[in-house]
């Protein structure tokens, strides 16, 4: 794994509110506005997130391949019935594949019963790459 993204954006842990902003804020809602206002890659109600995410992954992929000589693949982990994420999964996959980036949409529920099936799908994806 060379890159990890979350539903609030890959830079989730870099979105720390410093002491200066924390002390200067009178309303707690302003802290949230400040935090999410800087999260241009998050996909939670952020305009144009899909285009930005595709561009970021494309740049990351190109730089990684230039540096290592290896292509990356994207495993798009989707929790079943999480409509927010599943709605965009096919769009994300299509756009990345058009740019030559391998994508596996991996939908699952919270059960551990399908671990073997998931492992087989991931192994086949890695083999295909």
C-alpha positions as CSV (number, residue, x, y, z in Angstrom):
1,X,0.0,0.0,0.0
2,X,1.5,3.3,-1.0
3,X,-1.5,5.6,-0.5
4,X,-4.5,5.6,1.8
5,X,-7.6,7.7,1.3
6,X,-10.7,8.1,3.5
7,X,-14.2,9.4,2.8
8,X,-13.2,12.8,4.2
9,X,-10.1,13.0,2.0
10,X,-6.6,11.7,2.0
11,X,-5.3,14.6,4.0
12,X,-7.6,13.9,6.9
13,X,-4.8,13.8,9.5
14,X,-3.2,17.0,8.2
15,X,-6.3,19.0,9.0
16,X,-5.4,19.9,12.5
17,X,-6.8,23.1,13.9
18,X,-3.9,25.0,15.4
19,X,-4.0,26.8,18.8
20,X,-4.2,30.2,17.2
21,X,-7.4,29.4,15.2
22,X,-8.8,27.5,18.1
23,X,-8.4,30.4,20.5
24,X,-9.6,33.0,18.1
25,X,-12.8,31.2,17.3
26,X,-16.0,32.2,19.2
27,X,-18.4,29.8,17.5
28,X,-17.6,26.0,17.3
29,X,-19.3,25.8,13.9
30,X,-16.6,28.1,12.6
31,X,-14.0,25.5,13.5
32,X,-15.8,23.0,11.3
33,X,-16.1,25.5,8.4
34,X,-12.4,26.2,8.7
35,X,-11.4,22.5,8.7
36,X,-13.6,21.4,5.8
37,X,-13.0,24.6,3.8
38,X,-9.4,23.5,3.4
39,X,-10.3,19.9,2.5
40,X,-10.4,20.2,-1.3
41,X,-9.9,16.5,-1.8
42,X,-12.6,15.2,0.5
43,X,-15.7,13.8,-1.1
44,X,-18.2,14.7,1.6
45,X,-20.3,17.5,0.1
46,X,-17.3,19.2,-1.6
47,X,-17.9,20.5,-5.1
48,X,-15.9,18.9,-7.9
49,X,-14.5,16.3,-5.6
50,X,-14.5,13.6,-8.2
51,X,-12.5,15.6,-10.7
52,X,-10.0,16.6,-8.0
53,X,-9.7,13.1,-6.7
54,X,-9.1,11.7,-10.2
55,X,-6.5,14.4,-11.0
56,X,-4.7,13.7,-7.7
57,X,-4.6,10.0,-8.2
58,X,-3.4,10.5,-11.8
59,X,-0.6,12.8,-10.6
60,X,0.3,10.4,-7.8
61,X,0.3,7.4,-10.2
62,X,2.5,9.2,-12.7
63,X,5.0,10.4,-10.1
64,X,5.1,6.9,-8.5
65,X,5.7,5.2,-11.8
66,X,8.4,7.7,-12.8
67,X,10.1,7.1,-9.4
68,X,9.8,3.3,-9.2
69,X,9.1,2.1,-12.7
70,X,6.0,0.4,-11.3
71,X,2.3,1.1,-12.0
72,X,-0.2,1.4,-9.2
73,X,-3.6,0.0,-8.9
74,X,-6.5,1.4,-7.0
75,X,-8.6,-0.8,-4.7
76,X,-11.8,1.2,-4.2
77,X,-13.2,-0.3,-0.9
78,X,-16.9,0.3,-0.8
79,X,-19.1,-0.6,2.2
80,X,-22.3,-2.1,1.0
81,X,-25.3,0.2,1.3
82,X,-23.1,3.2,1.9
83,X,-24.9,5.1,-0.9
84,X,-22.6,8.1,-0.5
85,X,-19.6,6.1,-1.7
86,X,-21.2,3.6,-4.0
87,X,-22.9,6.2,-6.1
88,X,-19.6,7.5,-7.4
89,X,-17.7,4.2,-7.5
90,X,-18.4,3.5,-11.2
91,X,-17.6,7.0,-12.3
92,X,-14.3,7.0,-10.4
93,X,-13.4,3.6,-11.9
94,X,-14.3,4.7,-15.4
95,X,-12.3,7.9,-15.2
96,X,-9.3,6.3,-13.7
97,X,-9.3,3.4,-16.3
98,X,-9.5,6.0,-19.1
99,X,-6.2,7.3,-17.7
100,X,-4.6,3.8,-17.7
101,X,-4.9,3.2,-14.0
102,X,-6.1,-0.2,-12.9
103,X,-9.1,-0.2,-10.5
104,X,-10.9,-2.9,-8.5
105,X,-14.2,-1.9,-7.0
106,X,-14.4,-4.0,-3.9
107,X,-17.8,-3.9,-2.3
108,X,-18.4,-5.7,1.0
109,X,-20.5,-5.6,4.2
110,X,-19.2,-5.6,7.7
111,X,-19.2,-9.4,7.8
112,X,-16.0,-11.4,8.1
113,X,-17.6,-14.4,6.3
114,X,-16.4,-13.3,2.9
115,X,-12.7,-12.8,3.7
116,X,-11.6,-15.7,1.4
117,X,-13.6,-14.3,-1.5
118,X,-12.1,-10.8,-1.0
119,X,-8.6,-12.3,-0.7
120,X,-9.1,-14.2,-4.0
121,X,-10.4,-11.0,-5.8
122,X,-7.5,-8.9,-4.6
123,X,-4.9,-11.6,-5.6
124,X,-6.5,-11.9,-9.0
125,X,-6.4,-8.1,-9.4
126,X,-2.7,-7.9,-8.4
127,X,-1.9,-10.7,-10.8
128,X,-3.7,-8.9,-13.6
129,X,-1.6,-5.8,-13.0
